[in-house]
């Protein structure tokens, strides 16, 4: 009888050939993007449209997707099915045909010739299937629903009606037009994400993640709950560069989660702390992964503007997490790590003193010299390579061959975001073609009854649902297209609107039922992913409130007089402390019963920004008085319970 394994291995692209072909396609994708960023075609005298470049990259991306990601989960050692191989080749050839014939196709698209229809149908179909494989069904359902709407919208009631659209027109518009797949979103995704992913790949292989982890250990390890504080600081340092919550968990969590378990934190709590810390790194200045640059492009503002706006929300995010782990450690009696297990700060800086330099160069170039984000990322990557070859890390220099393989792996690491960007282009294309973007904004406003609080609550729920299973950058692209316009129409500033959807898209990483960052951490800890997700929701409670606070208080986005900004930050920070005391039930000694409720009330009053509405400053004053009174009473009670030491 033939075994299942034998039957599975019959037919398909052999593994050896698949691996070699995958490396070639990845190398081509990375090289072409670097060449385009460095303007090599222009210097070579090649007059190319931007869409030709996008089509070339999308073709490579589709080829890699069907070559590397199966339609259903299966062992890695099984051959690639012939159907996948043919689909990948079809995507490659169709996109390259567009790259070659683009000037002709774009001029004749209005007449919908047969080759345009066929090519568009293949590309649209493959992008949808590639999206299902890389991002799951959520985005696919959104795309399909919008396409069905485009074809049937003229039959709907007046509130939802659209003009009649022919099927072939929808296909050609979606597959070739510059307002759809080959539009701004794909361009931003390729030019921003690939160079920054390259930078992150090189940083990881040269020891950067270990350096930042050691730095966090040297700075925080000795203090109460030191293992958890190492996780918070290390995740923030590495996450602001990597821009990926899951890769951050994988890089930092393998060290910090076992360390937290050894020190006394339960597995699910250790995993939750790492998941929340890794998630927040995506919006932590100064680098913020690729998210800040995408937002700057979407808003047509400078990177510096986004960095400034993100600073206070990121500070509040990590302040809340830091206070929470400190109080939780006190509650559990968890002390700092033994000094003999911790690296000395002097030794850490001696071994990796040069790692911060490339990022200083990156930030200075972006902030003061107007260097393009993608070019600055390549400069940073080059500096990382040079420092590795000159100094190494802890006496080890990564060989050029390994550096090249890491650079080639950039394409594979960027693949899901490139496919999601292409799918987001389909969404934008349908919205533009049908006029649904304006109608969707009106429907969201109508559903909220023109009440901003209700609108924000609806938006937060939609953001978390759409974000299920997708990377934060991909979530942001989709939400910035679908949801942010409604917030802006409601009177919320563009910066606050985009920050709001970014934050809630980010929080989908730790919010059940999907919570992919929480499940990644749970896998390391060896516990239930859903339990970790709910624990992460409790640990990151403040993160769900911060977006509402900066919407109602522009001061928390660094807008307004300095005195207002300082007052709002100070009272909000105190509110974070009061709220954390109420959530954990610890403040030097256990906090129980009515006292815990009063701390919660004090926190709620303090978290209402003074600039959010007329008279709101009185809630801050009331909360401050209540917080001070509770603290004094608690301190006096603590002193009464201290037993004098024997003389």
Secondary structure, DSSP 8 states (H G I E B T S, - for coil): ---HHHHHHSSSB-HHHHHHHHHHHHHHHHHHHHHHHTTHHHHTT----HHHHHHHHHHHHHHHHHHHS-SS---TTS-B-HHHHHHHHHHHHHHHHHHHHHHHHHHHGGG--HHHHHHHHHHHHHHHHHHHHHH-HHHHHHHHHHHHHHHHGGGS-TTT------HHHHHHHHHH-TTTTTSHHHHHIIIIIHHHHHHHHHHHHTTHHHHHHHHHHHHHTTSTTHHHHHHHHHHHHHHHHH--HHHHHHHHHHHHHHHHHHHT--HHHHHHHHHHHHHHGGG-TTT-TTHHHHHHHHHT--HHHHHHHHHHHHHHHHHHHHHHHHHHHHHHT-----GGGS--HHHHHHHHTTHHHHHHHHHHHHHHS---HHHHHHHHHHHHHHHHHHT-BTTB---HHHHHHHHHHHHHHHHHHHHHHHHHHHHHHHHHHHTHHHHHHHHHHHHTTT-HHHHHHHHHHHHHHHTTTS-HHHHHHHHHHHTHHHHHHTT--HHHHHHHHHHHHHHTTTSTTT-HHHHHHHHHHTS-HHHHHHHHHHHTTTHHHHHHHHHH-GGGGT-S-HHHHHHHHHHHHHHHHHHHHHHHTBSSSB--HHHHHHHHHHHHHHTS-TTSSTTTHHHHHHHHHHHHHHHHHHHHHHHHT------
